[in-house]
């Protein structure tokens, strides 16, 4: 019997996650939560906001996927994850059947790996990470929790990414670079030097904004 799962969020990011979960075929999606009713999404109904759902969880579902994206800050995602974990929920790893995850890769709970992503051997991926469409994580990378690698971003080998960092669409981090926690790397940028906590970097090569 398939485990029942709720998707947290009803925006575009959640739609893609729902589609990936459908392709995996291991879970039964019962619906989604959001701050507002966005109608039926890929045949799945609105279940109320998070407080309403958690208060009226008549089916006693305890499995969730976080469908809230991250652009600048991971604070909202962290807050919602804590809310659900305090209510006894667990978050499975969601990997698209069209992603490539090679040998000896560690992946933390709640991480979602989208279509076309490639993660190479001996890399470590933290919890609640978004590895978005066609992004690449080369060998021996170390990615912290609540990191978002946007579509077509590239981490070369031996890159370190701190917790809560956002790597923009099409950005490249060259070999051996360390990006500290809560950093933003702008779309299309190329990081050729280490980047420091809480800062934003843009351009080619990436410079402090």
N, C-alpha and C positions, 0 to 999 in steps of 0.2 A: 504494500500500500504506500502511495506517495505521501510524503510529509506535507502538511498544509503550511503555506507561507504567506505572509502579508508584506506588501511593498510599501515602504514609508516614503511618501512623496508622490505627486501626480503630474510632474512636469516632464520636459523632454528627456531628461536623464533617466527618470523612472520608467518611461516608455521603453527605452532601449534595454534597460535591465529586465523588464518584463518579457521582452522579446527573446533575450538570451535565456532566461529561465525556461521559457516555453521550449526552446530548441534543446535544452539539456534533457528535459523530460523526467526529471527526478522529483519535482515538487508540484503540488497543486496550489496555484495562486488563488486565494480567496477574494482578493480585492486590494485596494490601496487606501492609505490615509493621506490627508492634505488639509490645509487650512480652509480650503473651499472645494466645493463639489465641481469637478471638471468633467462630469459625465462619465460614460463608460469608456475605459481605456483598454484597447485590445481585448474587449469582451469582459473586462474585469470591473466590478462595481466600486463605487465610493463607499467607504466604511466609516466616514466621519473624520474629525481631526484626531490627533494622537490621544488627547485626554479622553475623548468620547469612546474611541475604540478600546483603549485600555480599561475603561470603566465598564464596558459592555461586551467584553470578549466572551460571548456565550459559548463559542466552540473551544475555548481554552487553547487557542493557538499560541505556540511559544517559539515560532521560527519567523525571522524577519530578514528582509534585505533592505538596506538603506538606499533609497532612490533620490537622495538629495545631492545635487552636484556641489562643486566647490570652485569658486572663481578667485576670491581674495583670501578668505579666512575659513578655517575648518571649525570654528567655534560652534556654529549651529549644528553641524554634523555630530560633533562630540556631545553636545547637550542632548540631542535626540537619542543617540546610542546609549548614553547613561540612563535616560528615562526608561528605555525599553529593557536594558539589562537589569535595572532595579526591579522591573516587573517580571523577571525570570526568563526573558527571551534570549535565544542564541542566534548567531548570525553565521550562516554557512559561507564558505568560499564559493564564489560563483565564477566559473571559467567558461567562456564561450567555446563551443566545439570547433570554432574556426580560429582560435588562438593557438600558438605554439609555446608550450612550456617544456623546456628541456630538462635533462637529468639534474638531480641534486639542487633543486630550487626549493627554498622554504617560503611558505605563504601563510600569513596570519589570518585570523578570523575576519569575516565580513568584507574581505577584499573582493573586488569585482574586476575581471579581466575581459575586455571587450573583443569583438571580432577583429581579426588581423593583427593582434598584438603578438609580439615575440619576446619571450624572456629566456635568456640563455643561462647556461649551466653555472652553478655555484653562486647564483644571485640569491639574495634574501629580501623578501617583500614583507613589510609589516602588516599590521591589522588595519582594516577599513581604508585600504588604499584603492584608488581608482586608476587602473591602467587602461587608458581610453583607446579608441579605435586606431589601429595601425601604429601604435607607439612601440618603441623598441627599448628593451633593457638588455644590454650586453652582459658578458660574463663578469662574475665577481662583483656585481653592484650590491650595495646595501641601502635599502629604502626604508625609512622610518614609518611610523603610523600616521594615518590621515593625510597622506600625500596624494596629490592629484597630478598624474601625467596626462596632459591633454592630448588630443588627437595628433598623430604624426610626430610626436616629440621623440627624441633619441637620447638615451644615456649610453655613452661609450663605456668601455670596460673599466672596472674598478672605481666607479663613481659612488660617492656617498651622498645621500639625500636625507636631511633631518626631518623630524616630525612636522606635519602641518604645512609643508612647502607645496607651492603650486608651480608647475612647469608648463608654460603656455604652449598653445598649438604650434607645432613645427619648430619648437626650440630644440637646440642641441647642447648637450653638456659633454665636453671633450674628456678624453681618458684621464682618470686619476683625480678629477676635481671633486672637492667637497662643497656641497651646498648645505649650509646650516639650517636650523629649524625656522619655520614660518617665513621663509623667503618667497618672493614672487619673481619668477623669470618670465619676462614678457614674451608674447607670441613672436616666433621667428627669430628670437635672439640666440646667440651662441656664447655660452659661458666658457671662457678660456682660463679663468682664474677662480680661486675659491671665493665663495659669496657668503656674507655674514648675516647672522640671525636678524630676522625682522625687517630686512631691507628689500627694496625692489630694484631689479636690474633689467635694463633693456638694451637692445642694439647688437651689432656685430662688429667687434666683440662686445659682449654685454658690459655695460658700465652702470654704476650706481645712479639711480634716478634722484 
